[in-house]
């Protein structure tokens, strides 16, 4: 029943809520849970719609301003060279139709930490690159199971040779 005096109604409402705190909380929880799934579904729908709109906008912006887009890419790769290398490595693997899902930057960091940032072949602690144990040009896969960290000198001297032939030629085994 509505109160003629709004202040009195507010006071009675607070009094009821204090006296029946458990019941009020239970009703609020039930109301929230009933609407939660519906609200989450709507949020997902709005997120997807917004993502599509933003994606179309960004794509059009890149097409309208190719020089600005290229310059942005150059600056980003200069600041983050590891991402450029990972992208180039995965692109080369796709061109060679190598099996595998590629090697992400996270997997590369994990691999380097497993080897304590040491070259898998000579054991030196220097700037490391990813080496495919079985070269991509010889049918090796482009995934983490076929990769080891190698220093630039070991990786460039190995080139596309099979592992044991290269190790024998440089005197690591013999």
N, C-alpha and C positions, 0 to 999 in steps of 0.2 A: 504494500500500500504506500503510495507516494506521500511524502511529508510536505506540509505547507511551508514549514520552515526548513530551508536547505541545510542550515547548520545543525539542526537537531537530527535530520536524516543522516548526515555525515557522522555525527557522534554515535548514533545507534549502529551504523554500519561498522565502525571501528570496534565498538563494544562486541558485536556479534562475532566479528573476525577473531578477536582476542579469545573469546569464550569457546569458540568452535574451530580453533586453529587447525587441528588434524583433519576435520571434515572439509574445510576450505582448501587445504593443501591437496587433499585427495581429489577433490573436484577439479582443481586447476591442473593437476597432473593428467587426469583423464581427458580433459579438454585439449591439453597440449598434445598428448599422444594421438588423439583422434585426428588432429590437424597436421601432425608432424609429417607423415608420409606424403600427404597432399602438397604441403609446402615444399618439401624436398624435391618432389617431382617437378614442381613449377620452377624451382631454382635451377635444376638441371636443364630444363627446357630453355629458360631464359639465357643460361650460360652458353648453351650450344648455339642458340640464335645469335647471340652477341659475338661469339667466336667466329661464326661464319661471316657476319657483317664486317668485323675488324679484318679478317683474313682477306676478304675481297677488296677492302679499302687499301690495305698495305700492298697487295699485289698490283692494284691500279697505280698506286703512288710510285712503285718501283718501275712500272712500265712507262709512266709519264716522265720520270726523271732518271734515266739509266746512268747518267754520269754521276749524279749524287749517290745513287745506290752503289755503284762500283767503288767510288771513293770511300764510302762507309765501310764496304767490305775490305778494302785495302788497309784502312786504319785498324779495323778490328783484328785482322790477321797479323798486323804488325805488333799489336799489343798482346795478342794471344796466339803465338805461332804454333803452339801444340795442336790447336784445333784445326788450323789450316793443314798441318801435316797429316793429321788423322783423316781429314776429309779427302786429301789427295791420295792417301794410301787406299782408302776404301773405294774411291772412284777408279783407281788403277785396277783394283781387284775385280770390280764390276766389268771393266772393259775386257779383262782376260777371262771373264765368265768363271771366275774361281768360286768354288762352293764356300759356304760359310756366311755368317751374318755380319761380318766386320768386327772390328775391335774398337770399342768406345774409349773415350778418354778416361773414364772411370776404370775400365779394365786395364788400360795401359798403366795407370798409377798403381793399381793393385799388383800388377805383374812386377813393376819396378820395386815395390816394397817387399815382395816375396824374395827377390834377389838382393835385397839390401842396397839397391841402387848400384850394383856391380855388374860389369859385363859378364854375360853367361859363358863367354869363350875365354877371355884372357884374365878376368877378375879385376880389371882396373875400375876405379871409381872416377868416371868422367861423364861427359854428356852422352846420354844413351838414346838409342833409337830402337824401333821394333824390327826384329829380324824374323822372317818366316823360315823355320827350320827346313821344311820342304818348300822350295821356292814356288811362288805362284805360277811362274812360267813352266814349271814341271808338274803342275797338277796339284799343288798344295792348297790347303783350304785357308780361307781368310777368316780365321777365328782364333780365339785365345789359346786353343789347344795346340796350335801350330806356331806359336809366337814365343820368342824369348827376347830379353833386353840385350842389346849388343852395342858396343861403342862404335863410333862412326868408322874407325879404321877397320875393325873386324867385319862390320856389316858390308862396307864397300869392297873389301878384298874377297869376301865370300861370294858376292854377287849372286849368280844363279846356280852355283855349284852345289851338288849334294853335300851334305854335312861332312861325312867321313872322308870324302875325297879332298875337300877343302882343308879339314883338320890335318890330314896327312901331308898336303902340300905346304902348309905353313909350319909343320913340325910339332904340332900339339900332340899328335900321336905318331907312332912310327916305329 
